[in-house]
Amino acid sequence: MTEPVVVGVDGSPSSLDAVGMAAREAALRGTGLRLVHAFGWPSIHPPPGVPPWTPATAGVRELVDGTLATAEQRAREVAPHLDITREVTVGEPLMVLEIESRTASLVVVGSRGLGAFGSLLLGSTAVHLAAHGRCPVLVVRGGPNPTGPVLLAVDGSPAGEKAVGFAFAEAAVRDADLLAVHVWNTWNERAYEGPADPLNMVVDIERLRAEEQHLLNETLSPWQSRYPQVAVERRMLRSRIRTALIDASHNAQLVVAGARGRGGFTGLLLGSVSQALLHHSHCPVAVVRGNE
């Protein structure tokens, strides 16, 4: 069976929104949905594979079962015939979801939650999961335009190739257009953005523009051949990268970005552009890691 879509569940409104989106993703992909609830017992360390429940924790079990039942109901409202499984695990949610990502096609989380899932984007949890997850990570946030395009942030880097493929696949299953945006400026290192775009750093602006257009075309052409049914708009923007992409997300149903881009510090697992989108995008964000 195709690898399932995994969604983190904690009972918060944000996580229920994530369940709804995860159910839709699973239905579109023709795969199952796995509801995962993780919590920590500071004084209980059951052996692997042993359920955490004891007579003393029966009340907690009822609460968790109710939370998962509500999540499953939400999922079935979106996709009534979906194959749904539940998993309750003792452990830190971040580590649990990271492990789950090893056998998932997609991990979906909400932008706000309860307990250890809470305030995902106010801390480092979503950023860490996007950087270390073994599959694409989708963070549900903002108010997506259901008829808008899938927005792809194109940087032309080898690490971003998987993000391009993911964006085309998403546009195809959603029957949506693809808006491929390549933001360029005169900084040689595109991962670094200063307060301005100094013209004196590059004399031949038209040559640079032509090079960046060529980069955009070379990045997209192979994927357009694989997905001829996807209508693609190519857009070149001379601007500050993060600002331009956040603005473009206003009218999108999903924005897709690679974990790392061109330039910058190659040792970092998550670039500043991806982090900015996770915090400020106006629609859900999918971060796709490239080959290690």
Phi and psi in degrees as GROMACS dihedral restraints (atoms count N, CA, C in turn):
[ dihedral_restraints ]
;  ai    aj    ak    al  type     phi  dphi    fc
    3     4     5     6     1   -61.3    20    10
    4     5     6     7     1   145.4    20    10
    6     7     8     9     1   -56.1    20    10
    7     8     9    10     1   137.8    20    10
    9    10    11    12     1   -76.3    20    10
   10    11    12    13     1   166.5    20    10
   12    13    14    15     1   -89.6    20    10
   13    14    15    16     1   130.9    20    10
   15    16    17    18     1  -108.9    20    10
   16    17    18    19     1   136.6    20    10
   18    19    20    21     1  -131.3    20    10
   19    20    21    22     1   135.1    20    10
   21    22    23    24     1   -79.0    20    10
   22    23    24    25     1   128.6    20    10
   24    25    26    27     1  -120.8    20    10
   25    26    27    28     1   128.4    20    10
   27    28    29    30     1  -136.0    20    10
   28    29    30    31     1     2.8    20    10
   30    31    32    33     1    91.5    20    10
   31    32    33    34     1    -6.8    20    10
   33    34    35    36     1   -76.0    20    10
   34    35    36    37     1   157.5    20    10
   36    37    38    39     1   -55.4    20    10
   37    38    39    40     1   -38.2    20    10
   39    40    41    42     1   -65.1    20    10
   40    41    42    43     1   -40.4    20    10
   42    43    44    45     1   -70.6    20    10
   43    44    45    46     1   -30.9    20    10
   45    46    47    48     1   -67.1    20    10
   46    47    48    49     1   -36.4    20    10
   48    49    50    51     1   -61.8    20    10
   49    50    51    52     1   -39.6    20    10
   51    52    53    54     1   -65.3    20    10
   52    53    54    55     1   -39.0    20    10
   54    55    56    57     1   -60.9    20    10
   55    56    57    58     1   -43.5    20    10
   57    58    59    60     1   -61.2    20    10
   58    59    60    61     1   -43.7    20    10
   60    61    62    63     1   -70.1    20    10
   61    62    63    64     1   -37.8    20    10
   63    64    65    66     1   -64.6    20    10
   64    65    66    67     1   -38.4    20    10
   66    67    68    69     1   -63.3    20    10
   67    68    69    70     1   -40.6    20    10
   69    70    71    72     1   -64.8    20    10
   70    71    72    73     1   -42.4    20    10
   72    73    74    75     1   -62.1    20    10
   73    74    75    76     1   -43.3    20    10
   75    76    77    78     1   -63.7    20    10
   76    77    78    79     1   -41.8    20    10
   78    79    80    81     1   -64.3    20    10
   79    80    81    82     1   -42.5    20    10
   81    82    83    84     1   -63.8    20    10
   82    83    84    85     1   -34.9    20    10
   84    85    86    87     1   -86.2    20    10
   85    86    87    88     1   -12.0    20    10
   87    88    89    90     1    70.8    20    10
   88    89    90    91     1    35.9    20    10
   90    91    92    93     1  -128.0    20    10
   91    92    93    94     1   178.6    20    10
   93    94    95    96     1   -86.3    20    10
   94    95    96    97     1   170.1    20    10
   96    97    98    99     1  -119.6    20    10
   97    98    99   100     1   133.1    20    10
   99   100   101   102     1  -115.9    20    10
  100   101   102   103     1   115.8    20    10
  102   103   104   105     1   -90.5    20    10
  103   104   105   106     1   121.6    20    10
  105   106   107   108     1  -119.7    20    10
  106   107   108   109     1   123.9    20    10
  108   109   110   111     1  -118.9    20    10
  109   110   111   112     1   125.8    20    10
  111   112   113   114     1  -123.4    20    10
  112   113   114   115     1   140.9    20    10
  114   115   116   117     1  -150.3    20    10
  115   116   117   118     1   160.7    20    10
  117   118   119   120     1  -110.4    20    10
  118   119   120   121     1   135.8    20    10
  120   121   122   123     1  -109.6    20    10
  121   122   123   124     1   106.7    20    10
  123   124   125   126     1   -63.4    20    10
  124   125   126   127     1   -25.8    20    10
  126   127   128   129     1  -113.4    20    10
  127   128   129   130     1     3.9    20    10
  129   130   131   132     1  -120.9    20    10
  130   131   132   133     1   127.0    20    10
  132   133   134   135     1  -130.4    20    10
  133   134   135   136     1    78.4    20    10
  135   136   137   138     1   -67.7    20    10
  136   137   138   139     1   151.4    20    10
  138   139   140   141     1   -62.3    20    10
  139   140   141   142     1   156.8    20    10
  141   142   143   144     1   -56.5    20    10
  142   143   144   145     1   135.4    20    10
  144   145   146   147     1    85.7    20    10
  145   146   147   148     1    -7.5    20    10
  147   148   149   150     1   -93.4    20    10
  148   149   150   151     1   128.2    20    10
  150   151   152   153     1   -58.7    20    10
  151   152   153   154     1   144.8    20    10
  153   154   155   156     1   -78.3    20    10
  154   155   156   157     1    -3.2    20    10
  156   157   158   159     1   -81.5    20    10
  157   158   159   160     1   139.8    20    10
  159   160   161   162     1  -134.6    20    10
  160   161   162   163     1   167.0    20    10
  162   163   164   165     1   -54.0    20    10
  163   164   165   166     1   -31.7    20    10
  165   166   167   168     1   -73.1    20    10
  166   167   168   169     1   -19.6    20    10
  168   169   170   171     1  -110.1    20    10
  169   170   171   172     1    19.1    20    10
  171   172   173   174     1   -60.5    20    10
  172   173   174   175     1   -36.8    20    10
  174   175   176   177     1   -63.8    20    10
  175   176   177   178     1   -37.8    20    10
  177   178   179   180     1   -66.4    20    10
  178   179   180   181     1   -39.8    20    10
  180   181   182   183     1   -61.6    20    10
  181   182   183   184     1   -42.4    20    10
  183   184   185   186     1   -61.2    20    10
  184   185   186   187     1   -40.2    20    10
  186   187   188   189     1   -64.3    20    10
  187   188   189   190     1   -45.0    20    10
  189   190   191   192     1   -65.7    20    10
  190   191   192   193     1   -43.3    20    10
  192   193   194   195     1   -60.1    20    10
  193   194   195   196     1   -38.8    20    10
  195   196   197   198     1   -66.2    20    10
  196   197   198   199     1   -39.4    20    10
  198   199   200   201     1   -62.4    20    10
  199   200   201   202     1   -43.8    20    10
  201   202   203   204     1   -71.2    20    10
  202   203   204   205     1   -34.6    20    10
  204   205   206   207     1   -64.4    20    10
  205   206   207   208     1   -40.7    20    10
  207   208   209   210     1   -63.7    20    10
  208   209   210   211     1   -41.8    20    10
  210   211   212   213     1   -64.1    20    10
  211   212   213   214     1   -42.2    20    10
  213   214   215   216     1   -64.5    20    10
  214   215   216   217     1   -38.1    20    10
  216   217   218   219     1   -61.1    20    10
  217   218   219   220     1   -42.8    20    10
  219   220   221   222     1   -61.9    20    10
  220   221   222   223     1   -42.8    20    10
  222   223   224   225     1   -63.0    20    10
  223   224   225   226     1   -40.2    20    10
  225   226   227   228     1   -73.5    20    10
  226   227   228   229     1   -23.1    20    10
  228   229   230   231     1   -65.2    20    10
  229   230   231   232     1   -31.5    20    10
  231   232   233   234     1   -85.3    20    10
  232   233   234   235     1   -43.5    20    10
  234   235   236   237     1  -139.6    20    10
  235   236   237   238     1    89.3    20    10
  237   238   239   240     1   -58.8    20    10
  238   239   240   241     1   -31.4    20    10
  240   241   242   243     1  -102.4    20    10
  241   242   243   244     1    17.2    20    10
  243   244   245   246     1   -70.6    20    10
  244   245   246   247     1   142.5    20    10
  246   247   248   249     1   -81.1    20    10
  247   248   249   250     1   111.9    20    10
  249   250   251   252     1  -118.9    20    10
  250   251   252   253     1   131.9    20    10
  252   253   254   255     1  -121.3    20    10
  253   254   255   256     1   156.9    20    10
  255   256   257   258     1  -119.4    20    10
  256   257   258   259     1   146.8    20    10
  258   259   260   261     1  -140.7    20    10
  259   260   261   262     1   125.9    20    10
  261   262   263   264     1  -114.8    20    10
  262   263   264   265     1   123.7    20    10
  264   265   266   267     1  -132.7    20    10
  265   266   267   268     1   138.7    20    10
  267   268   269   270     1   -82.6    20    10
  268   269   270   271     1   126.7    20    10
  270   271   272   273     1   151.9    20    10
  271   272   273   274     1   169.8    20    10
  273   274   275   276     1   -68.5    20    10
  274   275   276   277     1   130.0    20    10
  276   277   278   279     1   -53.6    20    10
  277   278   279   280     1   -38.7    20    10
  279   280   281   282     1   -58.8    20    10
  280   281   282   283     1   -48.6    20    10
  282   283   284   285     1   -68.6    20    10
  283   284   285   286     1   -37.9    20    10
  285   286   287   288     1   -61.7    20    10
  286   287   288   289     1   -47.0    20    10
  288   289   290   291     1   -68.3    20    10
  289   290   291   292     1   -33.6    20    10
  291   292   293   294     1   -63.2    20    10
  292   293   294   295     1   -41.9    20    10
  294   295   296   297     1   -66.2    20    10
  295   296   297   298     1   -42.9    20    10
  297   298   299   300     1   -60.2    20    10
  298   299   300   301     1   -32.6    20    10
  300   301   302   303     1   -65.2    20    10
  301   302   303   304     1   -16.7    20    10
  303   304   305   306     1   -70.4    20    10
  304   305   306   307     1   -23.6    20    10
  306   307   308   309     1  -124.9    20    10
  307   308   309   310     1    25.9    20    10
  309   310   311   312     1  -116.8    20    10
  310   311   312   313     1   155.9    20    10
  312   313   314   315     1   -87.9    20    10
  313   314   315   316     1   -22.4    20    10
  315   316   317   318     1  -162.9    20    10
  316   317   318   319     1   140.0    20    10
  318   319   320   321     1  -113.6    20    10
  319   320   321   322     1   129.8    20    10
  321   322   323   324     1  -117.3    20    10
  322   323   324   325     1   133.1    20    10
  324   325   326   327     1  -135.7    20    10
  325   326   327   328     1   156.0    20    10
  327   328   329   330     1   -85.2    20    10
  328   329   330   331     1   169.4    20    10
  330   331   332   333     1   -91.3    20    10
  331   332   333   334     1   -11.6    20    10
  333   334   335   336     1  -140.9    20    10
  334   335   336   337     1   155.1    20    10
  336   337   338   339     1  -163.1    20    10
  337   338   339   340     1  -161.2    20    10
  339   340   341   342     1  -118.2    20    10
  340   341   342   343     1   154.4    20    10
  342   343   344   345     1    57.7    20    10
  343   344   345   346     1  -136.6    20    10
  345   346   347   348     1   -69.4    20    10
  346   347   348   349     1   -22.2    20    10
  348   349   350   351     1   -78.8    20    10
  349   350   351   352     1   -13.0    20    10
  351   352   353   354     1   -67.5    20    10
  352   353   354   355     1   154.5    20    10
  354   355   356   357     1    50.5    20    10
  355   356   357   358     1    44.7    20    10
  357   358   359   360     1   -51.7    20    10
  358   359   360   361     1   -46.1    20    10
  360   361   362   363     1   -89.5    20    10
  361   362   363   364     1    -6.5    20    10
  363   364   365   366     1   -82.7    20    10
  364   365   366   367     1   -21.0    20    10
  366   367   368   369     1  -114.3    20    10
  367   368   369   370     1  -143.7    20    10
  369   370   371   372     1  -110.7    20    10
  370   371   372   373     1     3.4    20    10
  372   373   374   375     1   -62.7    20    10
  373   374   375   376     1   -52.7    20    10
  375   376   377   378     1   -64.4    20    10
  376   377   378   379     1   -39.6    20    10
  378   379   380   381     1   -62.7    20    10
  379   380   381   382     1   -43.9    20    10
  381   382   383   384     1   -64.9    20    10
  382   383   384   385     1   -43.4    20    10
  384   385   386   387     1   -64.4    20    10
  385   386   387   388     1   -42.1    20    10
  387   388   389   390     1   -63.2    20    10
  388   389   390   391     1   -33.0    20    10
  390   391   392   393     1   -79.6    20    10
  391   392   393   394     1   -31.7    20    10
  393   394   395   396     1  -113.0    20    10
  394   395   396   397     1   -10.2    20    10
  396   397   398   399     1   -61.6    20    10
  397   398   399   400     1   147.0    20    10
  399   400   401   402     1   -88.1    20    10
  400   401   402   403     1    -2.1    20    10
  402   403   404   405     1  -138.9    20    10
  403   404   405   406     1   171.8    20    10
  405   406   407   408     1   -56.9    20    10
  406   407   408   409     1   143.0    20    10
  408   409   410   411     1  -116.8    20    10
  409   410   411   412     1   126.4    20    10
  411   412   413   414     1  -111.9    20    10
  412   413   414   415     1   120.2    20    10
  414   415   416   417     1  -104.0    20    10
  415   416   417   418     1   120.2    20    10
  417   418   419   420     1   -86.3    20    10
  418   419   420   421     1   116.4    20    10
  420   421   422   423     1  -153.8    20    10
  421   422   423   424     1   166.5    20    10
  423   424   425   426     1    71.5    20    10
  424   425   426   427     1  -168.3    20    10
  426   427   428   429     1  -120.4    20    10
  427   428   429   430     1    88.8    20    10
  429   430   431   432     1   -64.7    20    10
  430   431   432   433     1   146.1    20    10
  432   433   434   435     1   -87.5    20    10
  433   434   435   436     1   108.6    20    10
  435   436   437   438     1   -62.5    20    10
  436   437   438   439     1   -21.1    20    10
  438   439   440   441     1  -103.9    20    10
  439   440   441   442     1     4.1    20    10
  441   442   443   444     1   -79.6    20    10
  442   443   444   445     1   174.0    20    10
  444   445   446   447     1   -80.7    20    10
  445   446   447   448     1   165.8    20    10
  447   448   449   450     1   -81.8    20    10
  448   449   450   451     1   123.4    20    10
  450   451   452   453     1   -95.3    20    10
  451   452   453   454     1   122.6    20    10
  453   454   455   456     1  -110.5    20    10
  454   455   456   457     1   125.3    20    10
  456   457   458   459     1   -87.1    20    10
  457   458   459   460     1   110.0    20    10
  459   460   461   462     1   -98.4    20    10
  460   461   462   463     1   122.5    20    10
  462   463   464   465     1  -117.6    20    10
  463   464   465   466     1    -9.1    20    10
  465   466   467   468     1    77.5    20    10
  466   467   468   469     1     6.7    20    10
  468   469   470   471     1   -83.8    20    10
  469   470   471   472     1   152.8    20    10
  471   472   473   474     1   -58.1    20    10
  472   473   474   475     1   -35.6    20    10
  474   475   476   477     1   -66.3    20    10
  475   476   477   478     1   -22.8    20    10
  477   478   479   480     1   -89.6    20    10
  478   479   480   481     1     0.8    20    10
  480   481   482   483     1   -62.8    20    10
  481   482   483   484     1   -40.6    20    10
  483   484   485   486     1   -65.7    20    10
  484   485   486   487     1   -33.8    20    10
  486   487   488   489     1   -64.8    20    10
  487   488   489   490     1   -37.6    20    10
  489   490   491   492     1   -63.1    20    10
  490   491   492   493     1   -47.4    20    10
  492   493   494   495     1   -62.0    20    10
  493   494   495   496     1   -40.6    20    10
  495   496   497   498     1   -63.1    20    10
  496   497   498   499     1   -42.4    20    10
  498   499   500   501     1   -64.2    20    10
  499   500   501   502     1   -42.6    20    10
  501   502   503   504     1   -63.2    20    10
  502   503   504   505     1   -42.3    20    10
  504   505   506   507     1   -63.7    20    10
  505   506   507   508     1   -41.2    20    10
  507   508   509   510     1   -64.4    20    10
  508   509   510   511     1   -43.5    20    10
  510   511   512   513     1   -62.3    20    10
  511   512   513   514     1   -38.0    20    10
  513   514   515   516     1   -66.5    20    10
  514   515   516   517     1   -48.5    20    10
  516   517   518   519     1   -72.7    20    10
  517   518   519   520     1   -25.7    20    10
  519   520   521   522     1   -87.1    20    10
  520   521   522   523     1    -6.3    20    10
  522   523   524   525     1    55.6    20    10
  523   524   525   526     1    46.0    20    10
  525   526   527   528     1  -118.3    20    10
  526   527   528   529     1   159.4    20    10
  528   529   530   531     1   -75.7    20    10
  529   530   531   532     1   161.1    20    10
  531   532   533   534     1  -115.6    20    10
  532   533   534   535     1   123.6    20    10
  534   535   536   537     1  -104.5    20    10
  535   536   537   538     1   107.3    20    10
  537   538   539   540     1   -97.7    20    10
  538   539   540   541     1   112.6    20    10
  540   541   542   543     1  -109.3    20    10
  541   542   543   544     1   125.4    20    10
  543   544   545   546     1  -116.8    20    10
  544   545   546   547     1   114.6    20    10
  546   547   548   549     1   -97.7    20    10
  547   548   549   550     1   130.8    20    10
  549   550   551   552     1  -133.8    20    10
  550   551   552   553     1   157.9    20    10
  552   553   554   555     1  -155.0    20    10
  553   554   555   556     1  -171.8    20    10
  555   556   557   558     1   -92.3    20    10
  556   557   558   559     1     7.4    20    10
  558   559   560   561     1   -75.9    20    10
  559   560   561   562     1   132.6    20    10
  561   562   563   564     1   -66.1    20    10
  562   563   564   565     1   -39.0    20    10
  564   565   566   567     1   -97.1    20    10
  565   566   567   568     1   103.5    20    10
  567   568   569   570     1   -71.9    20    10
  568   569   570   571     1   -17.6    20    10
  570   571   572   573     1   -75.7    20    10
  571   572   573   574     1   -18.2    20    10
  573   574   575   576     1  -100.3    20    10
  574   575   576   577     1   129.8    20    10
  576   577   578   579     1  -125.4    20    10
  577   578   579   580     1   118.7    20    10
  579   580   581   582     1   -91.8    20    10
  580   581   582   583     1  -172.8    20    10
  582   583   584   585     1   -72.5    20    10
  583   584   585   586     1   -10.7    20    10
  585   586   587   588     1  -146.3    20    10
  586   587   588   589     1   180.0    20    10
  588   589   590   591     1  -122.7    20    10
  589   590   591   592     1    79.8    20    10
  591   592   593   594     1   -66.9    20    10
  592   593   594   595     1   117.7    20    10
  594   595   596   597     1   -65.8    20    10
  595   596   597   598     1   -25.6    20    10
  597   598   599   600     1   -76.8    20    10
  598   599   600   601     1    -4.4    20    10
  600   601   602   603     1   -76.6    20    10
  601   602   603   604     1   -30.6    20    10
  603   604   605   606     1  -131.1    20    10
  604   605   606   607     1   122.2    20    10
  606   607   608   609     1   -79.1    20    10
  607   608   609   610     1   -45.2    20    10
  609   610   611   612     1   -93.7    20    10
  610   611   612   613     1    86.7    20    10
  612   613   614   615     1   -65.0    20    10
  613   614   615   616     1   -39.8    20    10
  615   616   617   618     1   -66.3    20    10
  616   617   618   619     1   -35.6    20    10
  618   619   620   621     1   -64.6    20    10
  619   620   621   622     1   -43.6    20    10
  621   622   623   624     1   -62.6    20    10
  622   623   624   625     1   -42.9    20    10
  624   625   626   627     1   -60.1    20    10
  625   626   627   628     1   -43.2    20    10
  627   628   629   630     1   -64.6    20    10
  628   629   630   631     1   -39.0    20    10
  630   631   632   633     1   -64.2    20    10
  631   632   633   634     1   -42.0    20    10
  633   634   635   636     1   -70.0    20    10
  634   635   636   637     1   -34.6    20    10
  636   637   638   639     1   -64.9    20    10
  637   638   639   640     1   -41.4    20    10
  639   640   641   642     1   -62.3    20    10
  640   641   642   643     1   -41.0    20    10
  642   643   644   645     1   -60.7    20    10
  643   644   645   646     1   -44.5    20    10
  645   646   647   648     1   -61.7    20    10
  646   647   648   649     1   -46.6    20    10
  648   649   650   651     1   -63.1    20    10
  649   650   651   652     1   -42.9    20    10
  651   652   653   654     1   -65.9    20    10
  652   653   654   655     1   -33.5    20    10
  654   655   656   657     1   -69.8    20    10
  655   656   657   658     1   -40.5    20    10
  657   658   659   660     1   -87.6    20    10
  658   659   660   661     1   -32.3    20    10
  660   661   662   663     1   -55.0    20    10
  661   662   663   664     1   -46.2    20    10
  663   664   665   666     1   -62.0    20    10
  664   665   666   667     1   -35.1    20    10
  666   667   668   669     1   -77.0    20    10
  667   668   669   670     1   -31.8    20    10
  669   670   671   672     1   -64.9    20    10
  670   671   672   673     1   -31.8    20    10
  672   673   674   675     1   -68.0    20    10
  673   674   675   676     1   -34.7    20    10
  675   676   677   678     1   -77.3    20    10
  676   677   678   679     1   -28.2    20    10
  678   679   680   681     1  -125.3    20    10
  679   680   681   682     1    67.9    20    10
  681   682   683   684     1   -65.1    20    10
  682   683   684   685     1   -19.1    20    10
  684   685   686   687     1   -78.4    20    10
  685   686   687   688     1   -10.7    20    10
  687   688   689   690     1   -90.5    20    10
  688   689   690   691     1   121.4    20    10
  690   691   692   693     1   -78.9    20    10
  691   692   693   694     1   126.8    20    10
  693   694   695   696     1  -117.8    20    10
  694   695   696   697     1   129.3    20    10
  696   697   698   699     1  -107.1    20    10
  697   698   699   700     1   124.0    20    10
  699   700   701   702     1   -97.9    20    10
  700   701   702   703     1   127.8    20    10
  702   703   704   705     1  -131.9    20    10
  703   704   705   706     1   122.5    20    10
  705   706   707   708     1  -100.1    20    10
  706   707   708   709     1   129.3    20    10
  708   709   710   711     1  -128.7    20    10
  709   710   711   712     1   124.4    20    10
  711   712   713   714     1   -91.3    20    10
  712   713   714   715     1   105.9    20    10
  714   715   716   717     1  -167.2    20    10
  715   716   717   718     1  -176.9    20    10
  717   718   719   720     1   -80.6    20    10
  718   719   720   721     1   133.5    20    10
  720   721   722   723     1   -62.1    20    10
  721   722   723   724     1   -54.3    20    10
  723   724   725   726     1   -63.2    20    10
  724   725   726   727     1   -44.2    20    10
  726   727   728   729     1   -61.0    20    10
  727   728   729   730     1   -44.3    20    10
  729   730   731   732     1   -64.0    20    10
  730   731   732   733     1   -42.3    20    10
  732   733   734   735     1   -71.0    20    10
  733   734   735   736     1   -38.8    20    10
  735   736   737   738     1   -64.3    20    10
  736   737   738   739     1   -41.9    20    10
  738   739   740   741     1   -62.3    20    10
  739   740   741   742     1   -42.1    20    10
  741   742   743   744     1   -67.0    20    10
  742   743   744   745     1   -23.7    20    10
  744   745   746   747     1   -71.9    20    10
  745   746   747   748     1   -11.3    20    10
  747   748   749   750     1   -55.1    20    10
  748   749   750   751     1   -41.4    20    10
  750   751   752   753     1  -106.9    20    10
  751   752   753   754     1    13.3    20    10
  753   754   755   756     1   -99.3    20    10
  754   755   756   757     1   159.8    20    10
  756   757   758   759     1   -95.8    20    10
  757   758   759   760     1   -16.7    20    10
  759   760   761   762     1  -163.4    20    10
  760   761   762   763     1   141.4    20    10
  762   763   764   765     1  -117.0    20    10
  763   764   765   766     1   136.5    20    10
  765   766   767   768     1  -120.1    20    10
  766   767   768   769     1   131.9    20    10
  768   769   770   771     1  -141.8    20    10
  769   770   771   772     1   152.4    20    10
  771   772   773   774     1   -77.2    20    10
  772   773   774   775     1   161.1    20    10
  774   775   776   777     1   -70.8    20    10
  775   776   777   778     1   -34.2    20    10
  777   778   779   780     1  -135.7    20    10
  778   779   780   781     1   152.9    20    10
  780   781   782   783     1  -122.0    20    10
  781   782   783   784     1  -161.1    20    10
  783   784   785   786     1   -75.0    20    10
  784   785   786   787     1   146.5    20    10
  786   787   788   789     1    72.7    20    10
  787   788   789   790     1  -166.7    20    10
  789   790   791   792     1    74.2    20    10
  790   791   792   793     1  -160.0    20    10
  792   793   794   795     1   -95.2    20    10
  793   794   795   796     1   107.3    20    10
  795   796   797   798     1   -66.4    20    10
  796   797   798   799     1   -17.4    20    10
  798   799   800   801     1   -75.5    20    10
  799   800   801   802     1   -16.3    20    10
  801   802   803   804     1   -76.4    20    10
  802   803   804   805     1   138.9    20    10
  804   805   806   807     1   -85.9    20    10
  805   806   807   808     1   -17.5    20    10
  807   808   809   810     1  -138.3    20    10
  808   809   810   811     1   123.8    20    10
  810   811   812   813     1   -80.1    20    10
  811   812   813   814     1   168.9    20    10
  813   814   815   816     1   -67.4    20    10
  814   815   816   817     1   -30.6    20    10
  816   817   818   819     1   -67.1    20    10
  817   818   819   820     1   -46.6    20    10
  819   820   821   822     1   -61.7    20    10
  820   821   822   823     1   -41.7    20    10
  822   823   824   825     1   -63.2    20    10
  823   824   825   826     1   -42.4    20    10
  825   826   827   828     1   -62.2    20    10
  826   827   828   829     1   -40.9    20    10
  828   829   830   831     1   -65.9    20    10
  829   830   831   832     1   -39.8    20    10
  831   832   833   834     1   -60.5    20    10
  832   833   834   835     1   -34.2    20    10
  834   835   836   837     1   -87.8    20    10
  835   836   837   838     1   -30.7    20    10
  837   838   839   840     1  -128.5    20    10
  838   839   840   841     1    -2.6    20    10
  840   841   842   843     1   -60.9    20    10
  841   842   843   844     1   150.1    20    10
  843   844   845   846     1   -92.4    20    10
  844   845   846   847     1     4.8    20    10
  846   847   848   849     1  -147.6    20    10
  847   848   849   850     1   170.3    20    10
  849   850   851   852     1   -55.5    20    10
  850   851   852   853     1   150.8    20    10
  852   853   854   855     1  -124.1    20    10
  853   854   855   856     1   129.5    20    10
  855   856   857   858     1  -109.5    20    10
  856   857   858   859     1   123.6    20    10
  858   859   860   861     1  -107.1    20    10
  859   860   861   862     1   127.2    20    10
  861   862   863   864     1  -120.7    20    10
  862   863   864   865     1   118.7    20    10
  864   865   866   867     1   -78.9    20    10
  865   866   867   868     1   145.1    20    10
  867   868   869   870     1   -86.5    20    10
  868   869   870   871     1  -172.7    20    10
  870   871   872   873     1   -68.2    20    10
  871   872   873   874     1   137.0    20    10
